[in-house]
């Protein structure tokens, strides 16, 4: 365990190794309090809050209640020199804690705990915390990054008041280790600067193109019309199809990509752009068939299958992250209105969800949270990134 923390702890305590990574990666976090107000170590407050959220706590009072009921277990590896912090202390500290610094520590820690070596696919999407609004401020909106293959929340950045996702996405991308990843973003993120940042981070992109880029959309449509009229002759292309049936509906998706497209205005202003793509979806429900055509741009020379699978996996962020945060963690119902407090609590939820998803237990997220609350050995396994606490 970290030497500074060990010296502050009682020599009779048996360090719990499942907190090693937390202490290592969060010890650089700057304490926002004045020195004479620091009755509790910042690392103690952070570790307690994370453990509590893992076990079902959804507000500051519930975090303090968890800590009071698990005092003996927490004393195995935390100093707790002045006992358990009050719920007001948790609220004040997280309201003053720098969200970007807290987020950076989380990103480094979750990568270490879960052995995150490479990211095949990263989805970027926004989410509104609807209960965080007040009479003076609208609800907090955050942009999150989700590693679909790794089932991990990689980070999130709050959208500034009177701004939008366009300004937040580059800040999020700069925080992440993206080398080798294929980054997917919906039409809001189809911006030249965002494409530039992704390529600069040694990653590739798939960006959905809609009416917010009218010239680009027009040029892509024209390019595909000419290519399809000529039966795709004399153009470097690839195709991929999928069919899905179930729940009374059938859906067929046909993907076509064209490499080195001609006739794209400002092509050189889009960093790395070498592929344009089209997806035709045919959905049949109760005998009624509807069609939808979507377009995208890409910077990776690869198959239509890779692009098609990435496009489908992109929406996993809705089911595996956003839906879980609302249904299991009650994020949409949270009434934390302080901006930094709400953003930092959002980080805690994403930390907890990532660890819960990494644990191999097949029960639901809600059941895992309950099990962690009732069984500290199971909680330690979750904190270890899914490994048994007996293998420390």
C-alpha positions, 0 to 999 in steps of 0.5 A: 500500500502507499507508504504515506497512507500506511504511516498514517494508519494504525500499525495493527491494521491489515491493509486491504489490497483492494484499495491499492489502486485507488490510493495510488491513482487518487493521491495526487488529487488536490484537496479543495479544503483549507488545512484547518478544515481537513478533519478527514483525509481526502482519500478516505472520503473518496474511497468511502463514497465509491464503496457506498455507491457500489452498494446502493447509495444514491445521495450524500446521506446514504453515503454517510449511512453506509460508512457508519454501518461499515465502520469496522470494515472501512477501518481495516484500510482507512485512517478515519482519524476523526471517525466517519465524515458527516453527509454535509462533509461529503456534500461540501467536499465533492461540491468543491472538488475539481471535476476534471481532476477527479475524472482524470484520476478515475480514468487512470485508475479504471484502466489499471484495475481492469487491465485496459490494454487496448480499445477496439471501439469507443462510443461518444454520446451525451446524456442529460441529468434531468433532476439536476436543474434548478430555478437558475440553471438548466439540468446538467448535460454530460458527454461520456465515452464508452468502451463497448468491447471492454464494457467500461465507462472511460470518462465524462465531461460536463457541457458548459452552460450555454454551450453544447456537445461540440465544445465538450467532446474535444475536452473528453477526447484529450483525456483518453488514451485512444491509440488504435481505437475506432471512435464513433460519434453521432451527427452532433460530433461531425465537426472538423475539429473533432476529427482532427483531435481524434486523428491527433490521438492516433485513433480513427473515427466514424462520424454520422453525417446529417443536415448540420453539415449540409455541403458534406451531406450533399456531396456524399449523396451525389457521390453514392448516386453516381456510383450506384448508377454505374453499379459501383464500377471503377470505384473502390468499395465494399459491402456488408449486410445483416439481418435480424429477426425477433419480437415481431419485427425483421430488420435488414441493414445494407452497408456500402463504403467507398474509399477515396471518394471524389467530389467532396468539398473541403475534403482536405479540411477533414483530417484523415477522411478516406471513406464515405459510407451509407447504411440502408435499413429496412424494418418490417413490423406487423407487415409494414415496411419502412426504410431509412438511409444514413451516411457517415465518414471514416478515417480508417481503410477497412472493410464495410463489416468493421464500419457496420459493426462499429455503427451498431455497437455505438448504440450500446452506450444507450443500453449499457451505460445511459439506461443502467445509470437511470434505472439502476443508479437513479441518475435521472432522478438525482436532485444534486443541483450543485454543478461540481457535486452533480458532475463528481457524483456522476463520475462515482456512478460511472466508476461503480458501473464499470466495476460492476460490469467487469465482475463475472457474476451473472446477476443484474446490476441491482442484485450485484449492488445489493450483494456488495452491500450485504457481503464485504468479501463480494464488495472487495472482489468488485473493487479488485476488478472482478478478481477474488479477494482470496487471490490478493 
